[in-house]
Amino acid sequence: MEQHTGDFVRLYAANQQALYRYILMLVMDPNDANDILQETAVALFSKHDQYDKNRPFIPWAKRFAYLQVLQFRKKNRSRVVFDSDIMDLVAQHADRLSAMESERGMALKACLERVPARGREVLEYRYGTNMSVEEIGQQVNRSRVAVYRQLSRLRKFLYECVRERLDRGAAV
């Protein structure tokens, strides 16, 4: 049981940001989304023994989040809210966006594997550790202009690679 709980907590933690973005699309207020996310986490954890590990986690969790959004709306009737039909449409749209985001992420991962190690290192410095171009230049012993050019080429390569993979329908 303790192992199952730990596995569930890790699974939730890995998907928490995606769940937050989904909730935020439905309520449009970061403070409300945080409150609903907390309530969703409590609801998910209370039912974690019912989760089927053979099925995707995020659709299961989104259903809980959606129900929490509806409960939140009932409690806050004085605020401007969407009617149920519009909420359903927004939720469906959010699901489609999440699926597209997932496909793009998988395509990007596959494309990053095609980037040579030195290029991945520069990308990690820039986007992983948020180093400035000047700091990257010092790390890789290159001029600021050379780093800008390399980043530009890498971004162009990744953009085209991801676009091509998505056009072909081959995210992986």
C-alpha positions as CSV (number, residue, x, y, z in Angstrom):
1,M,0.0,0.0,0.0
2,E,2.8,2.4,0.9
3,Q,4.5,1.7,-2.4
4,H,1.3,2.3,-4.3
5,T,0.8,5.6,-2.5
6,G,4.4,6.7,-3.3
7,D,3.9,5.8,-7.0
8,F,0.7,7.8,-7.1
9,V,2.3,10.8,-5.5
10,R,5.1,10.7,-8.0
11,L,2.6,10.4,-10.9
12,Y,0.6,13.3,-9.6
13,A,3.7,15.5,-9.1
14,A,4.8,14.7,-12.7
15,N,1.4,15.8,-14.1
16,Q,0.6,18.7,-11.7
17,Q,1.5,21.5,-14.1
18,A,-0.5,20.0,-16.9
19,L,-3.5,19.7,-14.6
20,Y,-3.0,23.3,-13.4
21,R,-3.0,24.6,-17.0
22,Y,-6.1,22.7,-17.7
23,I,-7.9,24.2,-14.7
24,L,-6.6,27.6,-15.5
25,M,-8.2,27.4,-19.0
26,L,-11.5,26.7,-17.3
27,V,-11.5,29.4,-14.6
28,M,-9.1,32.0,-16.1
29,D,-7.9,33.1,-12.7
30,P,-4.6,31.9,-11.3
31,N,-5.7,32.2,-7.6
32,D,-8.9,30.2,-8.3
33,A,-6.9,27.7,-10.3
34,N,-4.5,27.1,-7.4
35,D,-7.4,26.6,-5.0
36,I,-9.1,24.2,-7.4
37,L,-5.8,22.3,-8.0
38,Q,-5.5,21.8,-4.2
39,E,-9.0,20.5,-4.0
40,T,-8.4,18.3,-7.0
41,A,-5.2,16.8,-5.4
42,V,-7.2,16.0,-2.2
43,A,-9.9,14.3,-4.3
44,L,-7.4,12.4,-6.4
45,F,-5.5,11.2,-3.4
46,S,-8.7,10.1,-1.6
47,K,-9.5,7.9,-4.7
48,H,-6.0,6.9,-5.7
49,D,-6.7,3.3,-4.9
50,Q,-9.3,3.3,-7.7
51,Y,-6.8,4.5,-10.3
52,D,-6.0,1.9,-13.0
53,K,-2.2,2.1,-13.7
54,N,-2.9,0.6,-17.1
55,R,-4.8,3.7,-18.2
56,P,-3.4,7.2,-18.8
57,F,-3.4,9.3,-15.7
58,I,-4.1,12.8,-17.0
59,P,-7.6,12.1,-18.5
60,W,-8.6,10.5,-15.2
61,A,-7.2,13.4,-13.2
62,K,-8.8,16.0,-15.5
63,R,-12.2,14.5,-14.8
64,F,-11.7,15.1,-11.1
65,A,-10.5,18.6,-11.9
66,Y,-13.5,19.3,-14.0
67,L,-15.8,18.2,-11.2
68,Q,-13.9,20.4,-8.8
69,V,-14.3,23.4,-11.2
70,L,-18.1,22.8,-11.2
71,Q,-18.2,22.6,-7.4
72,F,-16.2,25.8,-7.3
73,R,-18.6,27.5,-9.6
74,K,-21.6,26.5,-7.5
75,K,-19.9,28.0,-4.4
76,N,-19.1,31.3,-6.2
77,R,-22.4,32.1,-8.0
78,S,-22.0,35.8,-7.5
79,R,-19.1,35.8,-9.9
80,V,-19.4,35.8,-13.7
81,V,-19.2,32.2,-14.9
82,F,-19.8,30.2,-18.1
83,D,-22.9,28.1,-18.4
84,S,-22.5,24.3,-18.5
85,D,-22.5,24.0,-22.3
86,I,-19.8,26.6,-22.6
87,M,-17.8,24.9,-19.8
88,D,-18.0,21.6,-21.7
89,L,-16.8,23.2,-24.9
90,V,-13.9,24.9,-23.0
91,A,-13.0,21.6,-21.4
92,Q,-13.0,19.8,-24.7
93,H,-10.9,22.5,-26.3
94,A,-8.5,22.3,-23.3
95,D,-8.2,18.5,-23.9
96,R,-7.3,19.0,-27.5
97,L,-4.7,21.6,-26.6
98,S,-3.2,19.2,-24.1
99,A,-3.0,16.5,-26.7
100,M,-1.4,18.9,-29.1
101,E,1.1,20.0,-26.4
102,S,1.9,16.4,-25.7
103,E,2.5,15.6,-29.4
104,R,4.7,18.7,-29.7
105,G,6.7,17.7,-26.6
106,M,7.3,14.2,-28.0
107,A,8.3,15.6,-31.4
108,L,10.7,18.1,-29.7
109,K,12.2,15.4,-27.7
110,A,12.8,13.3,-30.8
111,C,14.3,16.3,-32.6
112,L,16.6,17.2,-29.7
113,E,18.1,13.7,-29.9
114,R,19.2,14.6,-33.5
115,V,21.1,17.7,-32.2
116,P,24.8,17.1,-31.7
117,A,26.0,17.0,-28.1
118,R,27.7,20.5,-28.2
119,G,24.4,22.0,-29.6
120,R,22.4,20.3,-26.8
121,E,24.9,21.7,-24.3
122,V,24.3,25.2,-25.5
123,L,20.5,24.7,-25.5
124,E,20.7,23.4,-21.9
125,Y,22.7,26.4,-20.8
126,R,20.3,28.8,-22.5
127,Y,16.9,27.2,-21.7
128,G,17.7,24.7,-18.9
129,T,19.8,26.9,-16.6
130,N,18.7,30.3,-18.2
131,M,22.2,31.5,-18.8
132,S,22.7,34.7,-20.7
133,V,24.4,34.5,-24.1
134,E,27.5,36.1,-22.7
135,E,27.7,33.5,-19.9
136,I,27.3,30.7,-22.5
137,G,30.0,32.1,-24.6
138,Q,32.4,32.0,-21.6
139,Q,31.4,28.4,-20.8
140,V,31.9,27.2,-24.4
141,N,34.8,29.6,-25.2
142,R,33.0,31.3,-28.1
143,S,32.0,34.9,-28.8
144,R,28.6,36.3,-28.0
145,V,27.9,36.6,-31.8
146,A,28.9,33.0,-32.4
147,V,26.6,31.8,-29.6
148,Y,23.7,33.9,-31.0
149,R,24.2,32.4,-34.4
150,Q,24.4,28.8,-33.1
151,L,21.2,29.3,-31.0
152,S,19.5,30.8,-34.1
153,R,20.5,27.8,-36.2
154,L,19.4,25.3,-33.5
155,R,16.0,27.0,-33.0
156,K,15.4,27.0,-36.8
157,F,16.5,23.3,-37.0
158,L,14.2,22.3,-34.1
159,Y,11.3,24.3,-35.4
160,E,11.5,22.7,-38.8
161,C,12.1,19.3,-37.4
162,V,9.1,19.5,-35.1
163,R,6.9,20.9,-37.8
164,E,7.9,18.1,-40.2
165,R,7.3,15.4,-37.6
166,L,3.9,16.8,-36.7
167,D,3.0,17.2,-40.4
168,R,3.9,13.5,-40.9
169,G,2.0,12.5,-37.8
170,A,5.1,11.0,-36.3
171,A,5.7,12.7,-33.0
172,V,8.1,10.0,-31.9
